[in-house]
Amino acid sequence: MKKILLITVFLTALSSCSIEDDINIETTLVSISTENEFTPSTTGKNVQRGSLFAWISEMQIVAAHSGGYISTTDFTLVANGTTGADTKFFMDAVMIGNNSFTASSKTTETERLETAQVPISESFTTTIANLKARNPYALYTSTNPVNYTILPGTVQNVSIPMRTYNSRFIALFTTEDIVGSNSGNIVTITTYVNGVLYGPSASCSKSKNATFYWSNKNSIAGKSIYFKIVNNDRGTLNTYYTNSIVLKASNTVKIRYTIKDTSFSTTPM
C-alpha cells in the first residue's frame, strides 16, 4: 500500500550581524504529514512559493523504502497566486512502512565572481547594501537521511533538517590620503583562493572605489580567500597582502579595505 504525503516547507529569513550574514537554512525543517490513501503518482508539480526564499527554484523530496521502492517528487516553485498551482506540497506514492527521506533544492540564480568600480560619492554602506541585496547562489540538502515508518490511517510528521555549504563574500576597496600623480587606476587588487590566483582583478583610485562579489558553486565552507594590493605611489609599488578569511557555511562576509600610501586597514561592514 502507498500513501500521499502533505509536505510543508519552513525556511527561516536572513539575519544579520556586524561581520557576517547568515544565508541561513542550516536548521530548516521540511515537515511531512500523511494524508489520504494512494492516488496516481505525479513526479513533477508546480507549487506556490509561499515564504520560501526567492533564490530557491525547485525542491526535491525522495522517500526510499526499505524494500527498494523509491518515490521522488520534484516541486517547481511559482509565484503566490499562480492559477492551477498547488498551495501546499503533496508527495505521491510513498510506500507504507520504513522509508528514508532526503531533500534537496535547485536554484536559477546566476553564479557571480566579479569586480566593479563605483564613484567615491556613493556611501560605503550603500555600496555594500546594494551588493548584499542580490540573491545569493545557494543549494540546500538534507543534513542526513531521516528514517521514518509510514503507517496507514494516521497523520504523521517527518522533519528533515537541511543545510547549505555555500557562502558569499563581499568586499569594498577604498583609498585614503592617496598622493598619486593623477586620478587613474593607481591601486590594483588581485584575489587568491586557497593560495591560487582566482577571478578578475579590481582597481580603485582617488575617484573610484572598487568592489568584489563572490557567490557561486565554488564559494563554499572551508575555502580561504585573501587579496594582494599593489599601490602605485608615484612610480613606487607598495604591495600589501590582506589576512586570509576562511568561508563559513550559510554565511556572508562583508568587509572594507582602506588603502593608504604606505599601509591599509580593514573594517567589517
N, C-alpha and C positions, 0 to 999 in steps of 0.2 A: 504494500500500500504506500501511496505517496501523499504528500501534503502540499498545500500552497502556503507560503510564508508571507506575512506582512512585515516589511522592513522599514524602520525609521532610522535615519542617519542624523547624528548630532555632531556638529563641529563648533568648536569654540572660536571666538573672534580674536583678531590681532590684539596683542597687548604690547605695551611699550615700557622700556626703561632707559637709563641715561646713555648706555653704550650700545646695547643690543636689543633688537625687537624679536619677539617670538613670532615665527610664521605659524607655529602653534597648532598642530593637531596631534601632538605626541600622546595625549590622553583621550583622543576622540573615541567614541563608542558607536558601534553600529548595533542597534537593538533590533532583534528579530523575534516576532511573535507568530506562532502557528495560528492559522485561521482557515476553517472550511476544509472540505475534502479535496482531493486532487482534481485539477482541471487541466485541459490540454496545455502542454508546456509552451511558453513563449520565452525565447532566449534573448531577445532584444526589445527594449521598451523605452519610450520617452516618459520622463517623469519631471514634474515641475521642480525647479531648483530649491524653492523654499529659502532656508537660511544658509545653504551651502556656499562656500567660497566661490567667487566668480572665476577663479583660475582652475577650478576642477570641472572638467568637461564630461567625464564619464566615471561611473563606479561599477566595479565588477565584484559579485559575490559568488563564491564557489562552495558548494556543500559536497564533500566526498564521503560517501557511505562506506562503512567498514567492509561491506560485501563487494565493493568495487564500483558501484553506481556513482556517477558524478553528475551533479546538477550545477550548471553555470548560467548566470543571468547577467547581462550587460545592461546598464541603465545609462541612457544619454540624458544629461541634464538640460532642460529647456527653461525658458523664462516663465515665471509665475503667470498664470492666467492663459497659458497656451492651450488653444482648443484641442481636445482629444488626448491631451497628455494626462497621465495619472497624477494625482496629488499625493500619493503615497507610493512607497516601494513595495512591490509584490514579487516574491520569488517563487517560481513554479517548480513542481516535480521534485521536491525534496523527499527522499525516501524515509519512511518510518524506521526508527532505530538509531544506532550510533552514527553520527556524522561529524566530520572535521570541517569547520568553517574557516574560510580565509576571505580577505577583502583587499582590493587594490583600486587605485584611481588612475585616470589619464588626464592630460591637460592639452589644451590647444595654444597655450601661451608661447610666445616667441622666446627662444633661448637668446640671452643677451650677454655679450662681452664687448664693451665699447667704452670709448673715451669721447669727450666733447669739451668745447670751450664755452664759457658763459661770461657775460660782461661783469666787471667788478662792481657795477652799480646794483646788481642783484644781491640781496642779503644772503648770508651763509645759510640761515635757517630755511629760506625759501628754496634755495637750490637743493638742499638735502630733502626737503619735504616733497618737492616735485619728483625726485627720483624714487623716494620711498612710496609714493602713491601708485607707482606701477605695480601691476600684478606680478608676483614672483613666479619663477618656474619651479614647481614643486610637485613631486609624486609621492603618494602615500601608500603604505602597505600595512597589513596586519602585523603586529609585533610577533605573534606566534599563532599557529593554528589553535582554534578553540574546539574542543571535543564536547559534543552535546548529544544527548539521547532525545530524539523527537518521538513524542507519544501521540497516539490518536486520541481525538476527542478532548483535548485540553489546550489551554492557552499557555504558551511558554515564551521566555525571553532569552535570547542569546546575545551577549555583549562581546564585540570583537575590538579590542584595543588596536589603534592604528598609529603609525608614526611616519615621519619623513626624515630622510638623511640629508635633504637639500638644505643649503644655506644661501645667504645673499651678502654681498659685500659692496658697500657704497663709500667712496672716498671723494673728498674735495681738496684740491690743491690751490693755495692762495700764496701771494707774495706780500712781503712787508719790508720796508726800508731797502728795497732793491735799487741799486745805483747804476744799472746797466746803461749802455750808451744810447739805447733807443727803447721803444716800447714793443719791440719784436719778441719772438719766441726765445727768451733768454733762459728759460728753465725747461729741461726735458725730463720726463718721468717714464721709466720702464718698469714692467711688472714681472715678478718671479713667483711661480707657484711650485712648491716642493723643490726649490732651487733651480728651476728651469725657466728660461725666458718664456713669457706667456702673454699673448694678446697684443693689441696695438699700443703704441707709445702715446703719451699725452704731453702737452706743452702749456705753460702758462707764462704770464708776463705782467708788466705794470698795468696793462689794460684788460687782461683776460684771466679769469680763473679757469682751472681745469677740473673735470670730473672723471671718475672711473666707476663703472657699474658692471657687476658680475653676478649673473643669475642664470645658470644653465645646468645641464646634466652633470657637469664636472664640478660644480660648486657644492661639494658635499663635505660632511663632517670629517675632520682629520686632515684636510688639505691645509697647507701652510702657505701664507702669502706675505711678501714684503715688496718694497719699492726701492729702486735706485733713482736718486735725484741728482741731476747734473745742472749746476747753476753756472752759466757763462757770465762771470763777473768781469766785464770789460776785457775779455780775452783770457782771463784766468778761469780755469774749470775747477769748481769746487764740487766734489762728489760726496753724497751722503747716502746711507742705507737706513731705511726705517727698521724698526723691530718687527720680527715675524709675528703674525697673528694666525692662530690655528682656528679654522672654522668649526662651529658647533652645529649640530643638527637643529632644524626648525628655528633658525636664528638669522637675524640681520645685523651686521656690523655697520655702524655709521661713524665716520671719523674724518677730521680735517687736519691736513698737514700745512703748516705755515712756513714758507721758505724765506729766509733772510740771506744777507750777503755771505755770511760765514757760518750759518747754523740753520736748524729748522726745529719746529716744535710740533707736538701732537695734541689734539683736542678732541675728546669724544663728543659726538653730536647727538 
